[in-house]
Amino acid sequence: MAEIPTVGRGTERDGADPLLEAGTRVEVRRRFDGSWTRGFEIAGTDEEGLYLLRRLSDGTVLPVPFDPEDVRRDRRRRQGFWWQ
């Protein structure tokens, strides 16, 4: 997969949470009904600080950037051993 450039990686926005880094699995708020859906990761950010997202099922970077308010870290617990 091609590397997507990231602007301002690792910086903070006006006292908000730090930017999510490329490769972080995220949930996206659906514009239709406002619910959250999984299956995406951060591909980078554009020059305006909006997130570029990659769909995990096929590796496609979505053509429309997303506002940080519509993206959150994937809250699903990873399956693993009890000691991890």
C-alpha positions as CSV (number, residue, x, y, z in Angstrom):
1,M,0.0,0.0,0.0
2,A,1.1,3.5,-0.7
3,E,2.2,5.6,2.2
4,I,-0.2,8.5,2.8
5,P,1.5,11.7,4.0
6,T,0.5,13.0,7.4
7,V,0.5,16.6,8.4
8,G,1.2,17.5,12.0
9,R,1.6,14.0,13.2
10,G,1.9,13.7,16.9
11,T,0.8,17.2,17.6
12,E,-2.2,18.4,19.6
13,R,-5.2,20.4,18.5
14,D,-6.1,23.3,20.8
15,G,-5.8,21.3,24.0
16,A,-7.7,18.3,22.6
17,D,-6.5,14.7,22.6
18,P,-3.4,14.1,20.6
19,L,-3.9,13.2,16.9
20,L,-4.5,9.6,16.2
21,E,-1.4,8.2,14.4
22,A,-1.4,6.4,11.1
23,G,-2.3,2.8,11.5
24,T,-4.6,3.3,14.6
25,R,-7.8,1.3,14.3
26,V,-10.8,3.6,14.6
27,E,-14.6,3.7,14.6
28,V,-16.4,6.2,12.3
29,R,-19.6,8.0,13.0
30,R,-22.1,7.2,10.2
31,R,-23.5,10.3,8.7
32,F,-26.9,8.7,8.0
33,D,-27.9,7.8,11.6
34,G,-25.0,8.9,13.8
35,S,-24.1,5.4,15.0
36,W,-20.5,4.2,15.1
37,T,-19.0,1.6,12.7
38,R,-15.7,-0.3,12.9
39,G,-13.4,-1.5,10.2
40,F,-11.2,1.5,9.5
41,E,-7.8,2.8,10.4
42,I,-6.1,6.2,10.1
43,A,-4.2,6.5,6.8
44,G,-3.0,10.1,7.6
45,T,-4.3,13.6,7.8
46,D,-4.8,16.3,5.2
47,E,-3.6,19.9,5.3
48,E,-6.7,21.0,7.2
49,G,-6.1,18.4,9.9
50,L,-9.0,16.1,8.8
51,Y,-8.5,12.3,8.9
52,L,-7.9,10.2,5.9
53,L,-9.2,6.7,6.5
54,R,-8.4,3.3,5.1
55,R,-11.1,0.6,5.0
56,L,-9.6,-2.6,6.5
57,S,-11.6,-5.0,4.4
58,D,-9.9,-4.0,1.2
59,G,-7.2,-1.5,2.0
60,T,-8.9,1.4,0.1
61,V,-8.3,4.9,1.3
62,L,-11.7,6.7,1.4
63,P,-12.0,9.7,-1.0
64,V,-13.5,12.0,1.6
65,P,-11.7,13.2,4.7
66,F,-13.4,13.0,8.2
67,D,-13.6,15.5,10.9
68,P,-11.9,14.5,14.2
69,E,-15.3,14.6,15.9
70,D,-16.5,11.8,13.7
71,V,-13.6,9.5,14.4
72,R,-12.7,7.7,17.6
73,R,-10.3,5.0,18.7
74,D,-11.7,1.5,18.2
75,R,-13.1,0.6,21.6
76,R,-13.4,-3.1,21.0
77,R,-11.3,-5.2,23.3
78,R,-8.7,-7.3,21.5
79,Q,-8.9,-11.0,22.0
80,G,-5.8,-12.2,23.8
81,F,-4.5,-14.2,26.7
82,W,-5.4,-13.0,30.2
83,W,-1.8,-12.1,30.9
84,Q,-1.5,-9.6,28.0
